[in-house]
Amino acid sequence: MEKKFGWTVGDGKDISLWYDAWCSTELIADLISNNGSSFDHLARVSDIIVNGQWSIPSTIADNFRLANINTSIIPPPLLGEDIRVWKLSLTGCYLVVNGVEIHREKFLKIHWSKWIWRKCIHPSRSANIWKILSGCCATDKRLQDRGINIASICFLCLKNIEDDTHLFWICPFATNIWSWIHELFGFRWNPHVQNFETVTAHVTTRSAAIRDLWAAAITNVLTEIWHHRNSCIFNNIPASSRRVKSKILVNFFECSILMKSTMHNRVEDLMIFKNFQINLRPAKPTRVLQCFWSLPDLDQLKMGCDGCSRGNPGPSGAGVILRDHTGNTIGAMSAGLGICTNFVAELLAIILGLEWASNRGWSKIWVTSDSQTAIKCFASDKIPWFINSRWNNIRKNLSIKFSSIFRETNFAADTMSKRGANLPLGTKETFDHRLSFLAVENPNTCYFRFS
């Protein structure tokens, strides 16, 4: 647990120079322990602070280099009391849930969970489909694998051995049901390539109501096949696809009552609702908003920022565009951020941009970003602990205005952030002009946002 804590440097008196995480995510002692380096085990961070600034002796600087720590980018100390932080939280505060998260047993995320746990599907049906997709059904093949000697036969087709793949996907009884449900939705049915991933791909671009109906259809088909199989075995009822189809249609009525999503006002959607004889859902109207990019004041710098993460978390980058009062692009920057989330990338883009603009001599800056959360953090001064030192250091001599904008008027910074995602961690590309490939916002152009 000790390694989960870090420090925000105040006067440095409470922080061990080597055995506390204060300028990196790891202890410096651990980073250089394999290099045979010698150091004062009792040294404090306050030993290298003189008059509120870093004063790092060459011997200590050599050890920092062995630990791959760049001393030039360590934020200045805040002075005052040192603050201990919980590194796994953005706020730096420890919560009980953080401790539970560390020690609980974690399993791989399953891709199909979002399809079965929906408001339009009754929880009991969601639980049944969860058991089926998790491989918890007592099919003959699974019983044999557990050492039970039984003769296996599919009671629906009376031809093959019974396992999950055969029972739910390739059994002639199951393919008849799947072909029928595909026909009702107007989807193409391919009996040779069928699994859960294949059938869910049919509705990736359809309306929310159709996605809900299709999720309910998959749930109903799989659960009714299983229930009908049990009836054939334990109640000695002959297999009947007509009975299964009838139950599936009845279940859609229940789904229509629970469903709250909207549909598209298109023929395809209307035909599907007509086929199931359920009430239509409201069509979500398209809102068109006009967006404009505004010029900054005469002595003001407008800084467009954006961060991106390919994977969230994943390889991330920051992009910054500097524009003057005439709209000219006087600076563009891309930076590689390594592996982080979208939110952290948005925060770091603003910090990097402010540091860069300050170094170029600007003191009155208008910061814009399409991340409302990031802008709110800076505007309300609720900054995550890991950039708090840099923020307090940079804002001392700046007059900063924050604005949240639509991404339709922030595409230049977005382009630079995507470029930064391809750069190694800590690498920056800065330019003092507009690049040939970079399209920038025009103050005399009206942009449109559709939602």
N, C-alpha and C positions, 0 to 999 in steps of 0.2 A: 504493500500500500504506500510506503514511503516514496517510491519512485513516481507515484501519481501526483505528487505535490510539486509545485514550483514556487518561484518568488518574483514579485515585482520590486525592483530595487528602489529603496528610499535613500537612507544614509549608509546602508550596507553593513551595519554593525551586527545584525542578527543572521547574516547569511554567510555560510562557509564558501570560500572561494572555489574549493575543489569538490566538495561533497554535497552541494545543493544545486538544483537545476534553476539557474537564474539567467543565463544567456543562451541556452540551448535546451532542447527537449531531454537531453541526457546529462548525467553528471559528468563534469570534465574529468574527474578522476577515473571514471570508467572508460572514457574515450582515449585516454593516454596511458592506461595501466599496462598495456602490452608493449609500450615503446621504451620501457626501462627508464622513464624520466623520474627525476627526483624533485620534490616540492615540499613546501612547509605545510604540514597537515593541519595546522591550527590557523592558517591565514584566513582573514575575513575579506569580504568584498570592500569594506570600508578602507582597507589598506591601499587600494588602488584608486581611491577617490580623493582628489585634492581640489579644494575650493569649488566643489560642486561639479567637477569635470573628471573624466577618466585620465589617470596618469599611470599607465601600465609599464612597468620596468621591462627591459629587454628579455630577461630570463623568463618572466611570466608570459610575455608575448610569444616566446618560442614554444612554450607548452600549448598555448592557444592555437598556434599554427599546426602543431601535431594533432590537435583535436579537430582540425578543419573549421575553426571558428574565426570569422573575419571580424577583427576588433573595430574596424572602421564603421561597421553598420550597427554596433551595439548602441541602443538608445541611451541618451544621457540619464543619469540617476534623477529620480523625482525629488530627492531629499525628503526629510521627514521620516516617518516610520516605514520599515520594510513590511510588505504585505504578502502573506502566504496565500497561495491560490491552489485550487483544485484544477489540475490541467485538463481534465476530461470534460469540464463545463465551460461554456463561453463566458459565463459571468464570473467564474473563478470560485464560486461558492459550492461547498460540498452538500449534497442532498442524499438522503437514504437511498433513493432510487439509483444514484450513481454507484453506490456500493453493491446493490443487488445486481446491477447490470454487469459488473466485473465478475461476479462469482457464479451467476446463473449459467446453466448449460445452454449453449446456443446451437441451433441447427441451421442448415442451409435454408435460405428463403426459397419458397416454392412459387413458381410462376403462375400457377392456376388459382391461388387463393382469392385474387380479386374477382374471379369469375363466379365463385360459388357463394361468397359471403356478400350478398346484396340485399337491399331493402325489399326488392320485388320477389325475393325467394324466401319462403318460410324457413325459419331456422332449423326445423326438424329435417327438412329436405337438404339444406346445406350440410347438416351433420352427416346425413346418409351419403351424399356425394363425396364428402371429405373422406369417409371410410373407404369408399370404392377407389378413389384416386390414390389413397395412401397405401393400398394393397392390404386392407384389413378384412376383405371378404373371404369367407371360408369356402373357396372353390375346391374342386376335387384335387387339382394340381397342388394347391397350397397345403392341403391335408396330407397328400403323399409326401411332400417335401418335409413335413414334420414327423414322418415316420409312421403314418397311419396307412396300412395296406388296404386299399379299396380299389375296386374297378371303376374307372372314370369314363363317363359318357355325358355329353351335353344333353340335357333333358328338353332343350328347345328345338334342336335339329335331329337328335338321336343318331348323329353320324361321327362326331369327333370327340376327343378328350376335352375336358372342361378346364380352361384356364382363363385368366382375365382378358387376354388379347382376343381369344376366340369368342368368349361369351359376350363381350361388349362391343366388339368391332367387326369381326370377320365371320361370325356365325350367320348363315342365311336368314335366320329369324331377325337378328340385329340389323343386318344390311337392309332388310325390307323396311324396318322402322326408320333407319337413318335416311334412306332414299326418299321415303314419304315426307319426313320433316324438312329435308332440303327442298323438296318440290314446293311445299307450302310457303317457304321463305323465298323461293326463286333463286336458290343457290345451286351451283354445279356440284354434283355428287360424283366423287371418284372412289369407287369401292376398293381400289388397289392400294391407295395411300390414305389410311385413316388412323388418326390418333387425336388426342385432346388438342395438341398444338395446331393440327391441321384444321379442325372444325372451328376453332375460335378465330382463326385468321380471316374468316369470311366477313366479319363485321368491323374490321379495324377502322374503316372510313365511313361507317354508317352512323346514323343519329343515335343519341343516347337511349331512346326508347327501343329501337331495334336491337341495340346491344343488350339491353336488359331482357328483351323477349328471347333473344338467341341464347343468352346465359340460362334463362329458365328452361328453354327447349332442351339444351344439353343436360341440364340437371334432371328434367323429367324423363328423358329417354333412358339415361343410365339407371336411375333409381327404379323406374317401372320395369325395365328388363330384369333387374335383380329381384324385385318383388315377385314378378311373374315366374321367374325361375324357381323361387322358393315355393310358390303355390303349386307348381307342377310336381315338385319333389314331395312336399309334405302333405298336400291336400289331394294329390292324385288328380289334378286338373289338367286336361290336355292343353298344349300350347295353342294360343290364339292371338295372332297379331292384331286382329280387329279389337279385341278387348283391351289390349295395351294402348292402341291408338285412341280409343275412347277415353281412357283414364288420363292420357296426356292432354287431350283437348279440355277436359274438365279442370285440370290443374292450371291451364292458361287463364281461366276465368279468375282463379285465386290470385294469380300473378298480376292481372290487370287491375285488381282492387288495391294491391300493395304498391304498384308502380307509381312513381312521382316524376319520372323523367319526361323530357319533351321529344317530339318527333320533328322530322322535316316535312314540309308541305310538298311532298313529291309523290308521284304515282306509285313508285316502288314501296314506299312506306304505307300508303293507303291500302294497297293490295294485300299486304301482309296482315294488317289489322282486320281487313274484310275476311280473309281466309280463316282467321281464328274467331271471327264474330265477337270481337271485344270492342269496347268503346275507344274512340280515338283519343290520343293525348294532345294537349295544346302544342302548337308549333311555335318554337322559339323565334321571335322576330330578330332580324339582323339589324344591329345598331351601327350607324355610320357616324364616326366622330371626325371632325376636322382638327388637324394638328398643325402647329406652326413652330418653327425654330426662331427664337428671338435673339437679337443682338445684345451683347452686354453694354454697359455704360462706357463712357469715354475712357476712364482710367481703370477699367475693370477687365479682368481676364475671365473668359468663360471656359470652363474645363469640363468636357464630356468624359464620363468614366463608364467602364463596363467590365465585368468579369464573367468568365465562362468556365465550366467544368464538364469535361466529357466523361460522364459516368456518375457524377454527383454522389460520392466523391470519385474523382478521376483526375487525369492530367488537366491542369488548369492554367489559365492565362489571364492577364490584366491588360486592358487597353485604355489609353488616355489620348484625348485630342484637345489641343489648346487653340483657342480662337480669340482674336482681338475685336475691338469695337466696330471694325469695318467688315468683319466676317472672314478675314484672311486666316488661313491655317498657319500658325507660327510654331507649331510643335506637334509631334505624334510619337507615341511610345507604345511598345509592346514589351511585356515582361512575362517570363516563365515562373509559375508559382508552385510547380511540383504537384503533388497529390493533395487536393483539398475539395471542399464542397463549393457549390455555387455562391452561397452566402458569404463564406470567407473570401472567395475570389472578388466579390463585389466590394467588400470592406477594404481589402488590400489594394484594389485599383484606386480607390479614393485616397488612401494614405500615400501610395507611391506617387500619385499625381500631385498631391499637395507638396510633398517633399521636393519633387522635381520643379514645380512652379516657383516655390520659395527660393530654391537655389538659383533660379534664373532671374531673381530680383522682383518678382511680383508679390504684392502684399494685399491686394484687394481681389478676391477670387470668388467667382460664382460657380459652384460645383453642381453638376447635373448628373443624374443617373436614373436608369429605368427600374432600379430596385428600390421600392418604397421602404422595405425593411431596413436596408443599409442607410438610406437617407435619414430615416427616423432615429436610428441609433446615434448618428452624429449630431443631428439637430437637438436631441434630448440629452446628449452627453452620457449615453449609456453604452459605452464601448467595451467590447470583449477584452479581457485582461491581457491577452497576448499582444495587443497593439496599443494598449493604454499609454505606455511610456512614450511611444512615438507620437501619438496624438497630442499628449500634453506638451511635448517638446515643440511640435510644429505649429500649434495654434497660438503660441504666445505672441508672435509678431504678425499675425495675419488677421484680416477682416474677411470672414467667410460667410457666404450665403449658400444655403442648400435648397435644391429644388428637385422634386421627383417628376420625371417626364415619361412620356410614352416611348416605347422602343422604336416606334416609327420615326421619331426624330432623334434617334441615338444610334443610327446604323453605322456611322463612321467609327465610333468607339467600339462597337460590336465587332467590326472587321478586324481592328487591331487586337482585340482580346482573343479572337480565334487564332490569329497569327501567333500570339504569345503562348497559346496552349501547346504549340509545337516546339517551344524553346525549352532548354534545360532549366532546372530550378536555379533561380538567382540571376539568370541571363536577361539583359535588357537590350532592346534596340530603340534608340532615340533618334529623331530626325527634327530638323528645324524648318521643315517645309512640308508641303503637301506632296505625298507620294503619288506616282503616276496611276497606280491601281486603286487609289483610295477615293471613293465618292463621299462627298461631305454634304451636310444639310444646307439648303438654300433658304435664306430668310424671306425671300419673296415667293416661296412655293408653299402651296397648301398640301399637306399629306393627309391621308385618310386611314383611319383605324376601324376595322370591322370586328364586331364582337356579337 
